[in-house]
């Protein structure tokens, strides 16, 4: 009974934290959306991702960082406490959420591997100076230009796109895809999609991340004219008939209306005409590590003080 109760409590708390945090984050998104549209694209994309992913991350932190240790430390192994119907119902809901997330994740990973394997069967390996990510030219779909995969990303380009773009335009487009790799946008996309409630909620993130990748490409030496020309040419070829949403990939022209060619070309045109300046990245590359270490230090400092209180809350939930 000890381990059954522990499992049920973890599932129940996970559901409670995820649901409550999700409602708060939805409200925050509505309030911040007008400001986020005016913010720097990379800042906007990072904040949108953080707000969207926070319910899942916080739920796992509370469940495995506080609930599980508190139960194992303070609950006697010989406990005879029984689960009530409210706890049982919350546990079932928590298990359903985990099942949904796990199923979505496995499908995305499986579909991505299958598509990559299919394309590589008849692909030609290309070598472009300055591009360290494996680059493959494929016959179909002809309008493809995307980076696929998370930890071992690969760039795939359709033969029609390769034949249409000039070397300078192709280089600018590839630098744009490398910017997605450097920002771990496919990993962020994975987390967003396994927790997605509706596709519309991710449009703003897609828009901001694409414009941020455009600006990162310009910072790496790509020409505004070449990048905008590449967008227009690929847009004229069409976005293909395959499902962009079926696998993990950051496309030069995603199917999402939030990352429309018109929005990005207009932004690039303003940069070209000098009507606005590209936003410079203000973050340091080690900020992520420092933030993680700071969070770990805060957790290590407060965990012993929080665990007794957490156990009392769990007792209330059981009763």
C-alpha positions in Angstrom: 0.0 0.0 0.0 2.9 2.3 0.7 4.1 2.4 -3.0 0.6 2.5 -4.4 -0.2 5.6 -2.2 3.1 7.2 -3.2 2.4 6.6 -6.9 -1.1 8.0 -6.6 0.0 11.1 -4.7 2.7 11.9 -7.3 0.2 11.6 -10.2 -2.4 13.7 -8.3 0.1 16.5 -7.5 1.4 16.4 -11.0 -2.1 17.0 -12.4 -2.9 19.7 -9.8 0.3 21.7 -10.4 0.1 21.3 -14.2 -3.6 22.4 -14.4 -3.3 25.3 -12.0 -0.1 26.6 -13.5 -1.5 26.1 -17.0 -4.5 28.3 -16.2 -2.2 31.1 -14.8 0.1 30.9 -17.8 -2.8 31.2 -20.2 -3.8 34.4 -18.5 -0.3 35.7 -18.6 0.0 35.0 -22.3 -3.1 37.0 -23.0 -1.9 39.9 -21.0 1.7 39.9 -22.4 0.8 39.1 -26.0 0.7 42.8 -27.2 4.0 43.5 -25.5 5.7 40.4 -26.8 4.8 41.4 -30.4 6.8 44.6 -29.9 9.8 42.9 -28.1 13.0 41.6 -29.7 12.2 38.4 -31.6 14.6 36.1 -29.6 13.4 37.5 -26.3 9.8 37.1 -27.4 10.4 33.5 -28.5 12.2 32.6 -25.3 9.5 34.1 -23.1 6.7 32.5 -25.1 8.4 29.1 -24.8 9.0 29.6 -21.1 5.4 30.4 -20.4 4.1 27.5 -22.5 6.5 25.0 -21.0 6.4 26.2 -17.4 3.3 24.0 -16.4 5.1 20.8 -17.4 8.5 21.7 -16.0 7.0 23.0 -12.7 4.8 19.9 -12.3 7.8 17.6 -12.7 9.9 19.8 -10.3 7.3 19.8 -7.6 6.4 16.1 -8.0 9.9 14.7 -8.1 11.8 17.4 -6.2 9.5 17.8 -3.2 6.5 15.4 -3.2 8.4 12.1 -3.7 11.2 13.0 -1.3 8.7 14.2 1.4 6.7 11.0 1.1 9.7 8.7 1.2 11.2 10.5 4.2 8.3 11.0 6.5 5.7 8.4 5.6 6.1 5.1 7.5 6.5 2.0 5.4 3.8 0.3 7.4 1.2 2.9 6.5 -2.4 1.7 6.3 -3.8 4.8 4.9 -6.3 4.2 2.0 -6.9 6.3 -1.0 -10.2 8.2 -1.1 -12.2 8.8 -4.3 -10.9 12.3 -4.8 -7.3 11.2 -4.7 -8.0 8.3 -6.9 -9.7 10.5 -9.4 -6.8 13.0 -9.5 -4.4 10.2 -9.9 -6.3 8.9 -12.9 -6.3 12.3 -14.4 -2.5 12.7 -13.8 -1.9 9.3 -15.4 -4.0 10.3 -18.4 -1.9 13.5 -18.8 1.3 11.5 -18.7 0.0 8.9 -21.1 -1.0 11.7 -23.6 2.4 13.4 -23.3 4.3 10.1 -23.7 2.2 9.0 -26.7 2.7 12.3 -28.4 6.4 12.2 -27.7 6.9 8.7 -29.0 4.9 9.4 -32.2 7.0 12.6 -32.9 10.3 10.8 -32.4 9.2 7.8 -34.4 7.8 9.9 -37.3 11.0 12.0 -37.4 13.3 9.0 -37.6 11.1 7.4 -40.2 11.1 10.5 -42.4 14.8 11.0 -42.0 15.5 7.4 -42.9 13.2 7.6 -46.0 14.8 10.8 -47.3 18.4 9.5 -46.7 17.8 6.4 -48.8 17.9 8.4 -52.0 19.8 11.5 -50.7 23.0 13.0 -51.9 25.4 14.3 -49.2 26.4 17.9 -49.8 29.3 19.8 -48.4 29.0 23.6 -48.0 31.7 25.7 -46.5 30.8 26.9 -43.0 28.0 24.4 -42.5 28.9 21.7 -39.9 25.5 20.1 -39.7 25.1 17.1 -42.1 23.4 18.4 -45.3 21.4 16.2 -47.7 19.8 16.9 -51.0 16.7 14.9 -51.6 14.4 14.4 -54.7 11.1 14.7 -52.9 9.5 16.8 -51.6 11.1 19.2 -54.0 10.3 22.4 -52.0 11.9 21.1 -48.8 14.4 23.2 -46.9 14.5 22.3 -43.2 16.6 21.1 -40.3 15.2 18.0 -38.7 16.1 16.2 -35.4 17.0 17.3 -31.9 20.4 16.1 -30.7 21.7 15.0 -34.0 20.1 17.5 -36.4 20.4 17.1 -40.2 19.5 19.6 -42.9 17.4 18.4 -45.8 17.0 20.4 -49.0 14.9 19.5 -52.0 16.5 19.3 -55.4 14.2 21.9 -56.8 15.1 24.4 -54.1 18.8 23.7 -54.6 18.5 24.3 -58.3 16.4 27.5 -57.9 18.5 29.4 -55.3 21.8 31.0 -56.1 24.9 30.0 -54.0 24.6 33.2 -52.0 20.8 32.7 -51.4 21.4 29.0 -50.5 24.1 30.0 -48.0 21.8 32.6 -46.4 19.0 30.0 -46.1 21.4 27.4 -44.6 22.7 29.9 -42.0 19.1 30.6 -41.0 18.7 26.8 -40.4 21.9 26.7 -38.4 20.5 29.5 -36.2 17.6 27.1 -35.3 20.1 24.5 -34.3 22.0 26.9 -32.1 18.8 28.0 -30.4 17.6 24.3 -29.8 14.4 25.3 -31.5 13.5 21.7 -32.4 13.8 20.7 -28.8 11.6 23.6 -27.8 9.2 22.6 -30.6 9.1 19.1 -29.2 8.2 20.3 -25.7 5.5 22.6 -27.0 3.9 20.0 -29.2 3.7 17.2 -26.6 1.9 19.6 -24.3 -0.2 21.4 -27.0 -3.8 22.1 -26.3 -4.5 23.8 -29.6 -2.3 24.5 -32.6 -3.1 28.2 -32.5 -1.3 28.6 -29.2 2.1 28.0 -30.8 1.7 30.4 -33.8 3.2 33.4 -31.9 6.2 31.3 -30.9 6.8 30.1 -34.4 6.6 33.6 -35.8 9.0 35.0 -33.2 11.5 32.1 -33.6 11.6 32.4 -37.3 12.2 36.1 -37.3 14.9 35.6 -34.5 16.6 33.0 -36.8 16.5 35.5 -39.7 18.2 38.1 -37.5 20.7 35.5 -36.2 21.6 34.7 -39.8 22.2 38.3 -40.6 24.4 38.6 -37.5 26.4 35.6 -38.8 27.1 37.4 -42.1 24.1 36.5 -44.3 22.9 39.2 -46.7 19.5 40.7 -46.1 18.9 40.7 -49.8 19.9 37.1 -50.3 17.8 35.8 -47.4 14.7 37.7 -48.4 15.2 36.6 -52.0 15.5 33.0 -50.8 12.3 33.3 -48.9 10.4 34.7 -51.9 11.8 32.0 -54.3 11.0 29.1 -52.0 7.5 30.6 -51.3 6.8 30.8 -55.1 7.8 27.1 -55.4 5.1 26.3 -52.8 5.4 24.8 -49.3 5.0 21.2 -50.5 2.3 18.6 -50.0 3.8 16.8 -47.0 2.7 17.5 -43.4 5.0 19.9 -41.7 3.4 18.9 -38.4 4.1 15.2 -38.7 7.7 15.3 -37.5 10.2 17.5 -35.7 11.7 20.1 -38.1 12.3 23.8 -38.5 11.4 24.8 -42.0 12.6 27.8 -43.9 8.9 28.5 -44.6 6.8 26.7 -42.0 3.2 26.0 -42.9 2.0 28.0 -39.8 0.4 31.3 -40.7 2.2 32.9 -37.8 5.5 32.5 -39.7 4.2 33.8 -43.0 6.6 34.9 -45.7 5.1 38.3 -45.9 5.8 39.2 -42.3 9.4 38.1 -42.5 10.1 39.7 -45.9 8.6 42.9 -44.6 10.8 42.8 -41.6 13.9 42.1 -43.7 12.9 44.9 -46.1 12.8 47.4 -43.2 16.3 46.2 -42.2 17.5 46.7 -45.8 16.1 50.2 -46.0 17.4 51.1 -42.6 14.0 51.8 -41.1 14.8 49.5 -38.2 17.9 47.9 -36.7 18.4 44.1 -36.0 18.1 43.3 -32.4 21.4 42.3 -30.9 21.6 39.4 -28.6 22.2 40.6 -25.1 22.5 37.3 -23.3 25.7 35.5 -22.6 26.1 31.9 -23.7 26.7 30.8 -20.2 23.5 32.4 -18.8 21.6 29.2 -19.2 24.1 27.3 -17.1 24.3 30.0 -14.5 20.5 30.0 -14.3 20.4 26.2 -13.8 23.1 26.3 -11.1 21.2 29.1 -9.3 18.0 27.1 -9.4 19.8 24.0 -8.1 21.4 26.0 -5.3 18.0 27.5 -4.3 16.5 24.0 -4.3 19.3 22.5 -2.2 19.0 25.4 0.3 15.2 25.2 0.8 14.4 21.5 0.3 14.9 20.4 3.9 12.7 23.2 5.2 10.0 22.6 2.6 9.7 18.8 2.9 7.9 18.7 6.3 5.4 21.2 5.1 4.9 19.3 1.9 4.3 16.1 3.9 1.5 17.9 5.8 -0.1 19.0 2.5 0.1 15.4 1.3 -1.7 14.2 4.4 -4.4 16.6 3.8 -4.7 15.4 0.2 -5.0 11.8 1.4 -7.7 12.6 3.9 
